[in-house]
Amino acid sequence: MQGLLHSFQDCLDQRKLKGRHRTLQIPPKESIDLSSNDFLSLSTSDHLRQRFIANVKHASDNYPLASGGSRLLDGNSVYAEELETFIASFHDAPSGLLFNSGYDANMAIFSCIPQKGDLIIYDELVHASAHEGMRLSRSTEKVSFRHNSAINFRDTLENAIQKDPLLRTGSRNVFVAVESLYSMDGDFAPIKDILNIMEDLLPRQNGYMIVDEAHSTGVFGPRGAGIVQELGVQDRVFLRMHTFGKALGSHGAIVLCSQLTRDYMINYSRSLIYTTAMPLPSLVSIRTAYELMDQGETISSQSQLQSRISHVQTLFAAAKSTHANPSLLRVRHHPRSPIFSLQTPFALELAGFVQQEGMTVRAIRPPTVPKGTDRVRVCLHAKNTEAELERLVKVVEGWLRVQVQREEGCKL
């Protein structure tokens, strides 16, 4: 055993030397949240809390609090199935299947749906859970395309068809994996462009798009239904995955798909079959958040969030010093996105500087993001005030001035 523990220590020591050692942290209660995925600020909403408590009391009169097992054994319930139907209807989908997390859902999607001989083409920045699912997939080949490049996607698909004519004849399938809103860069996938290319190059309709809507759920689309519905392409997308642990202030995920696909996943998704189903309080939490969206009660939070996004973009645009030193700091912020990044080789230092000023942000470094794109990731929320955002920009400018002075001192 000592030999094994020594090897653990060696691995951790190496990670510390590279500056990549991870630790669990608890944000100070008084700190301003500019890091979490609680985009609509629902997790601290008194209205959601009170409604959730009332719904739990009502549901617990008819259902046990614990699920009691996997859904294929004793963990299923009328409540869970009605919730799936309700969510699928909200998202204009034929059916849905609940999972305990977005990670579990992506594992299931990519490990069991593509068949032997099929091809998966994926955006190079898709989530680690998609990569884990693809690693377990029976798919014959997995190929990435350059992030958000419809042109490179077309080239990748054309090359694959030239190598394997069975793709054009429809004998083999092509699965295309994208995220509607990317979690680290805060940019949007060119979903319509990619769909058009798929339909153009695959006339046998054997192209299937899979869209991870984890970071757009609740934030975009009609009543927060997501980017796919905002674009009106839900009938052209094979499968969507929505999570509840971000803007909805809950936990878990749902795969939206056809009834046949749902039945197939129930039979072959190991992350569903071999895990205990979500307990009643989790299901009620999800239901409560969707009731608020369905009744239009989160629209004002969506609008307020967009107001904060516009405000911070204006602030950084006016902060000329943040544009004068691209080698020290690059502000990457896409219109309408609640996620933006402050890219700098000194991400840890910048994060620490901002944290000392009472604001919670996180440094994100390789391998989570590509080498050379270290950044401080900032997430905006409906409850962030304009004053808080003005303070953030001033603190970042202050840090940048210190870095510039330090760099100039080194040149003397």
N, C-alpha and C positions, 0 to 999 in steps of 0.2 A: 504493500500500500504506500509506503514512504516514497518509492520510486515514482509512482503515479502522481503523488502530491507534489513532488519535486518538479515533475514535468509541467504540472499546472502552474507552479510558481514561476518557472522559466518563461512560460508563455505570457503570463501577466507582466513579468519584468520587461520582456521585449516590447510588449504593447505600451508600457509606460515610457520606455525609451523613445518610442516613435510618437509619443504624445497622443495616443489613441485609446488610452485606458478609460473604460466606461464605469460609472458609478451611479447608483440610484440616488435621486435628489428629491427633496420635498420643497416646493416653492414657498417662500415666506407668505403668510396670509395677507400681509399688508402690501405685498408687491403688486404692481400693475401687470395684468396678464397680457403679454404680447407674444405668447408662444403657443398656447394650447389650440386645439382644433375646434374649440367651442364657439364657432363663428357667430351664431345667433344669440349667444349668451344664455341659452336655455338651461344649462346645468345649474345656474344660480337664479333662475326665474322663480319667484314666489308663486306665480300663477300656475306654472307647470308643476311645482312641488305640491301645491294644495290639490290640484286636480288628480295628480298621481296617487296621493294618499287616499283620496275619496274612491278612486277606481280600484285600488288594491283592496280596500275594505269591502267594496261591493263584490269583486271577483272572488275573494277568499271565502265568501259564503258558499260558493259552489265548487271551488277547486282547491286542492291541496297546494301549499306554498312551494313544495319541492316537486320537480318533474318526476322523480322516481326511477329514471333510467333513460336509455337512448330512445329515440322516437319510434324505432322499430320494435321495441319491447314494451315498456310501460310508461315512456316519457311523452307520448303524444296526448293531445287533448282537443276538445272542441274549440277551446279558446285559441290555441295555436293555429288551427286550421282556419278559423274565422279571421284571425289576424292576417294570415297569408292572403286570403281572398280580398280583404279590405285594402291591404297595401298594393296588391296587384291591380286592383281596380283604380286606385289613386294614380298609379303609374301607367295606366292604359296598357296593361300587359295581360296575356291570357291566364297566367298563373305565376305563383312564386313559391320558393322553398327557403325556409329560414335556416340560418347557420349561426353558430355561437360567436363567430367573429368574421371580419372581412378576410383575415388570413385563412381561416378554415374554408371559406367560400371559394377563394381563388385556388387553394390547394385542390378542392374538389373539381372545379371547372376544368383546370388544365391537366389534371392527372387522369380524369376518366372520360372526358368528352371527345378529344381528338383520338382517332383510331389509327391502327397500324397503316402506314403508307401516307397518312395525311401530313400536311405541312402547316407549321405555325410561323407566322410572320409577326413580330412584335416590335413595338417602339423600344429603342434601346434603354429608355428610362422607366419602364414599367416596374411596378413594385416588386420587392423581394419575394412576396408570397406567390406572385405569378411565376417567377423563376423557379421557386421550389416546386410548384405544381408541374411546370414543364419538365423539370428534372425527372419526375416520376411518370411522365406521360408516355404512352405507347406511340406517339407521333414519330414518324421516321426522321423528320428533320425540323429543326427550329432555327430561324434566321432572323436577325434583327435588322431594322432600318433606322436611318439617322433620325434623331428626335424631331418629331413634328414636321418632317419633310415629306410632303406628298410626292414631290419629284423623285426623291430617293426611294420612297415606297413603290412607285410605279416601276422604277428600274429593278428593284429587288424582286417584285412579282414577275416582271417580264423575264428576268434571268431564270427564275425558278421554273417558269412554264417552258422555256427553251430546253432546260435540262430534263424536264419530265413532262412530255406531252399529255400524259394521262390527267394532268391538272386541268388542261383546257377541255378535254373530252368529258370531264365530270366524274371520271372513275375514282379520283381522289379529291379530297377536300382541302380547302385552304382556310385556316382560322387566323383572323387578324386581331391582335390584342392592343388596345390603347386605353389610356385613362382620359376621361373628359377634362379633368383639371389635375395637373401634376402637382404633387405634394411638396416638392422641394423648389421648383422654379415658379410655380404659380401660373403657368401658361396653359393654354387650351389646345386640345387636339383638333386638327383640321378634319373633323369627322365626315362632313359632307364630301370633301374632296376625296378622301380615301374610299368612301362608299362608291362614288362615281367611278373611280379607277377600278375597283373590284368588279363592278357590274359591267364595265367596258371590256376588261381583259378576261373575265370568266363568264362567258355567255351561258354556260350550263347552270348558272346559279348555284355553284358549289363553293362560293365564298361566304364565310360566316364571320361577322364582326362581333367581337366581345368588348364591351365597354365597362370599365371600372369607374363608377360614379361616386366613389367614396367621399371625395372632397367637394363635390358639387351638390350633393343631396342637401336639401333645405335652403341652400344659398341661391341657386339659379333655377330658372324654369318656372312654369305656372304653379304658384303656391309652394315653390321649392321642390318641384318634381324632378329637377335635374336638367342637364344640358341637352340630353337626347330629346326630351320632350320640348325643350325650348326651341330646338331646331326642327321639330316635327318629323323626326326620322325613326320613331320607335318601331314602325312596321318594317323598316329596312335593317334593323339591328337584330341579330340573332339572339343575343343574351346580354342582360345588364346586371351589374352587381351594385347594390346600394348598401352602405353601412349606416349604423345608427349611433356610433360612438363619437361622432364629430359634431356637426351642427345640431343634431337632434338630442344631444345630451343624454344618451342612453348607451346601449351596448348591443352587439350582434350585427347580423347582416341578412340580406335576402338576395336570392338569385331570381331574376325575372325572366321567364322563358315560356315555351309552349308546355302544354300539359304532358305531351309525350316526353319531352326533355326532362321535365320534373320527375316523371315516373322512372326514367332511366337513371337519374342521379340518386334517387332514393335507393335504387338497387346496387349502384356501383360507387357511390361517393363514400370513401372510407372515413373521411373527417366528419361525416354525418352518422354513418352506421355505428361507429365504434366510440361514440362520445355521449355523455349524459346531456340530455336536452336542456335548454334554458328553463329555469324555474319561473313560476308565475310572476314574481315581482319584475323580472326582466321583461317578460312579455307585456305586462301592464305598462311598464315604462315606455316601451316602443309604441304601444297602442295610443298612449296619452299624447306623445309627440306627434303622431300622425293625425290624431283628432284635431290638434291645434292647427296643423298645416291644412287639413281638409276643410276646416271651417274658416280659413283665411286669417287666422289669428297671428300668424308669423310674418305676414306680408309687410307689416310696419317694421319689423326687425330686419327683414331683407333690405328695405329702403334705407333704414338708418345705417346699416352696414355699408351700403353703396355710397352713402354720404361721407362716411369716414374714409373709405377707400379714395374717393375723389380728393378729400381734404389732404390726406398724407401725400398723394401724388403731387398736388400743388405745392406743398411745403418743400418736398425734395427738389422739385423743379426750380423753386426759388432759391434754394440753398446752393449757390454757385460753387462753393468750395468742394461740395461732394462730387462735382463733375470735373474738377480741375486736376485731380490726382487719380487717374484710372489704375495706376500700378498699386495704389494703396487701398482704393475703395471704388467699387462699381455698384451702383444702385440698380437692381433689376426689378422692375415692377410693371406688370401687364395690366392694361385697363380692365376694370371691373373685378380684378382678382383680389381676394382677401389675403393672399400669400405673396410676400415679396422677400427678396434676399439682398443682403449687404455683403457682396463678395469681396473678400480680402484675404491675403496670405496670413493675416493676423486675427483670424476669426475668434480664437480663444480669448485673446486680449480684449478685443472689442466687446465680446459677450460679457466678460468679467467687468469691464468698465461700465456698461449699461446696467448690469445687475447691481452694482454698487450704488447706482442712482435710483434704486427701488423699482426697476422694471425687469420682468422676467422675459428673457430671450435665450436662445440656445445656439451654440456653435455647432455647425454640421460639417463634418469632414469626411474624407475618403475612409472606408469604402462605401459609405452611405451615398455620397455624391462623387462624381468623376474626379479624378486627380486634377489638381490645379483649379478647382472651383470651390474651395473652402468658403464657407459663408456663415453669416448670422441669419437665421431664418426668422422672419417676423410674420405673425398672423394677427390680423385685425379682427375685432369683435364689435357687435352692435352696441355693447355697453361702453366701449372705449370713448372717452370724451375728446373733444377737439384739443383741449388743454393738455391732455396726456400725450397726444400725438405731436403737438408742438414741442413738448418737453423732450420726447424721443429724438426728434430731429436736431434740437439744440445739443443734446448730449452726444449724438453721433458726430456733429460738427466739432464739438469740443475735443473729442477723441482724435479726430482727423488732424486738427491743428497741432496736437501734441506729437502725433506721428510725423507730420511734416517738419516740425522743429527738430525732432530727433534725427530725421534723415538728413536735414541740412547740416546739423552739427557733425554728423559722421563724415560729411564731405569736406569739412574744414581741415 
